Amino acid sequence: MSSERGAVPDSANPDVVLVGGGIMSATLAALIGVVAPQWSVTVFESGADVAGESSGPWNNAGTGHAALCELNYTPAGPDGRVDPAKAVTINEQFQVSRQFWSHLVREGMTGSPKSFVTPVPHLSFVTGEDGRAYMRARHEALGAQPLFEGLEYTEDAAQLAEWLPLMMAGRDPRQTVAATRSTAGTDVNFGALTRLMLSDAEGRGVPVHCNQRVQHLERDTDGRWIVTVRDTVTGERRTVRTRFVFVGAGGGALPLLQRAGIPEIAGFGGFPVSGRFLRTTSPELVSSHQAKVYGQAAVGAPPMSLPHLDLRLIDGDHSLMFGPYAGFSPKFLKAGSLFDLPRSVRPDNLGSMLGVARTELALTRYLIRELMQSGSDRHQTLTHFVPD
Ligand SMILES: Cc1cc2nc3c(=O)[nH]c(=O)nc-3n(C[C@H](O)[C@H](O)[C@H](O)COP(=O)(O)OP(=O)(O)OC[C@H]3O[C@@H](n4cnc5c(N)ncnc54)[C@H](O)[C@@H]3O)c2cc1C
């Protein structure tokens, strides 16, 4: 990506400014290229390179959220039944993404799909009688849906040892286990996809400026936006005028929208909870776990905290990731400031933030418990998945 400085001439007033160089801005740049190719588009990324925050392959688990294995999309009701509606909607959305990526590939816009999406079976795995009853109910509900056709179920340890050798080795044979498997799952490298889409956009004349932080957005009297951009290396500032701004700034979105003063942001707050993962590239371990496997979340845990053991295929290398373990930092971005959180608290969102602390007591307790964990506690969590 270009990281030239002083590269935005004063006359460059594009139709669209995309703030941030992650998967969201990259996707919108690709979509605009398809539906409105005559529009001029400019991307500003504050980091030295694109895809350095959440979209970077080591900063997420790359399931693509197809709802094939994430149990949080199919909670059991009070009667034990599972409503498939949410999982179906989410899977439909993933199919739309896949159709769009197929279109980009067919048009020669993203090179080979192998560089960003790989088939990897998706499994859900539970233990105990309650877990087994839930898994049966989930399989019954999802198995009847056309999008989940072929979803397999087993509670047979021998079958599971075939599907999940690493997770079944050394497991107590008296333990009740159950799992579903979908071979339609994938591993998505959002970092690679971001780069491919943005480099294709650059080829169509979309400037992608790195080291350029959007500091301020202001609506002019003619309805256009005045975008103030600061070069993070030289400190130089410039302004750009544009018809549309898309804030694809991830953790940088809240502060930017607050500074823009748009009424819609009043009341919104953010609390930065991060996810930390263990990772191995040991060929022996990787070869005995060729899947993405999701378990059930602890009580009060947020959906992102479902423990999972994922095969990852990043830039040709195979590895396993296990986590997430919740972490906390007041920074909203990895490359953020320790003052991000305190600066984001305003009179208009203080009520919302205190309200969350009051109504989400289980989440608060979960976070405190997670943050107090020692190394051996974390190891214990891993052994629920990998007894050996
Ligand atoms: C622990 C974890 C696990 C996840 N697992 C999965 C998964 O398995 N499957 C899945 O589909 N999703 C997963 N996700 C979610 C997914 O990674 C994110 O939803 C997605 O990457 C967000 O993309 P984005 O473009 O919105 O943000 P980002 O990738 O964070 O991009 C935002 C960009 O904006 C830049 N920026 C910020 N402020 C400014 C500014 N003022 N000016 C200019 N640039 C700015 C940042 O530097 C950054 O590059 C996971 C996320 C986490 C945290």
The ligand as a MOL file (V3000), in Angstrom:
LIG
                    3D

  0  0  0     0  0            999 V3000
M  V30 BEGIN CTAB
M  V30 COUNTS 53 58 0 0 0
M  V30 BEGIN ATOM
M  V30 1 C -10.7380 -11.6140 19.3760 0
M  V30 2 C -11.5400 -11.4880 18.1100 0
M  V30 3 C -11.9160 -12.6280 17.4120 0
M  V30 4 C -12.6750 -12.5010 16.2420 0
M  V30 5 N -13.0030 -13.6290 15.5550 0
M  V30 6 C -13.7100 -13.5170 14.3980 0
M  V30 7 C -14.0130 -14.6680 13.6410 0
M  V30 8 O -13.6490 -15.7860 14.0040 0
M  V30 9 N -14.7450 -14.5200 12.5160 0
M  V30 10 C -15.1710 -13.2740 12.0850 0
M  V30 11 O -15.8360 -13.1840 11.0540 0
M  V30 12 N -14.8730 -12.1560 12.7940 0
M  V30 13 C -14.1540 -12.2510 13.9220 0
M  V30 14 N -13.8530 -11.1340 14.6440 0
M  V30 15 C -14.3930 -9.8420 14.1990 0
M  V30 16 C -13.6290 -9.2390 13.0290 0
M  V30 17 O -12.2470 -9.4210 13.1960 0
M  V30 18 C -13.9500 -7.7350 12.9900 0
M  V30 19 O -15.3540 -7.5620 13.0050 0
M  V30 20 C -13.4340 -7.0570 11.7480 0
M  V30 21 O -12.0760 -7.3540 11.5120 0
M  V30 22 C -13.6130 -5.5490 11.8980 0
M  V30 23 O -13.1480 -4.9200 10.7330 0
M  V30 24 P -13.1430 -3.3420 10.6310 0
M  V30 25 O -12.6940 -3.0040 9.2440 0
M  V30 26 O -14.4470 -2.8020 11.0990 0
M  V30 27 O -12.0870 -2.8500 11.7380 0
M  V30 28 P -10.4800 -2.9450 11.7960 0
M  V30 29 O -9.9380 -4.1400 11.1240 0
M  V30 30 O -10.1250 -2.7320 13.2220 0
M  V30 31 O -10.0290 -1.7120 10.9220 0
M  V30 32 C -10.1820 -0.3770 11.3480 0
M  V30 33 C -8.9940 0.3940 10.8050 0
M  V30 34 O -9.2380 1.7840 11.0160 0
M  V30 35 C -8.0170 2.3960 11.3680 0
M  V30 36 N -8.3730 3.6600 12.0590 0
M  V30 37 C -8.8940 3.7940 13.2910 0
M  V30 38 N -9.1340 5.0940 13.5540 0
M  V30 39 C -8.7480 5.7860 12.4510 0
M  V30 40 C -8.7490 7.1620 12.0970 0
M  V30 41 N -9.2100 8.0950 12.9510 0
M  V30 42 N -8.2470 7.5420 10.8840 0
M  V30 43 C -7.7890 6.6010 10.0050 0
M  V30 44 N -7.7740 5.2800 10.2860 0
M  V30 45 C -8.2700 4.8740 11.4940 0
M  V30 46 C -7.3310 1.3630 12.2430 0
M  V30 47 O -5.9260 1.5880 12.2860 0
M  V30 48 C -7.6940 0.0700 11.5180 0
M  V30 49 O -6.7340 -0.3220 10.5590 0
M  V30 50 C -13.0710 -11.2150 15.8010 0
M  V30 51 C -12.6730 -10.0660 16.4920 0
M  V30 52 C -11.9080 -10.1970 17.6370 0
M  V30 53 C -11.4780 -8.9330 18.3540 0
M  V30 END ATOM
M  V30 BEGIN BOND
M  V30 1 1 1 2
M  V30 2 1 2 3
M  V30 3 2 2 52
M  V30 4 2 3 4
M  V30 5 1 4 5
M  V30 6 1 4 50
M  V30 7 2 5 6
M  V30 8 1 6 7
M  V30 9 1 6 13
M  V30 10 2 7 8
M  V30 11 1 7 9
M  V30 12 1 9 10
M  V30 13 2 10 11
M  V30 14 1 10 12
M  V30 15 2 12 13
M  V30 16 1 13 14
M  V30 17 1 14 15
M  V30 18 1 14 50
M  V30 19 1 15 16
M  V30 20 1 16 17
M  V30 21 1 16 18
M  V30 22 1 18 19
M  V30 23 1 18 20
M  V30 24 1 20 21
M  V30 25 1 20 22
M  V30 26 1 22 23
M  V30 27 1 23 24
M  V30 28 2 24 25
M  V30 29 1 24 26
M  V30 30 1 24 27
M  V30 31 1 27 28
M  V30 32 2 28 29
M  V30 33 1 28 30
M  V30 34 1 28 31
M  V30 35 1 31 32
M  V30 36 1 32 33
M  V30 37 1 33 34
M  V30 38 1 33 48
M  V30 39 1 34 35
M  V30 40 1 35 36
M  V30 41 1 35 46
M  V30 42 1 36 37
M  V30 43 1 36 45
M  V30 44 2 37 38
M  V30 45 1 38 39
M  V30 46 1 39 40
M  V30 47 2 39 45
M  V30 48 1 40 41
M  V30 49 2 40 42
M  V30 50 1 42 43
M  V30 51 2 43 44
M  V30 52 1 44 45
M  V30 53 1 46 47
M  V30 54 1 46 48
M  V30 55 1 48 49
M  V30 56 2 50 51
M  V30 57 1 51 52
M  V30 58 1 52 53
M  V30 END BOND
M  V30 END CTAB
M  END
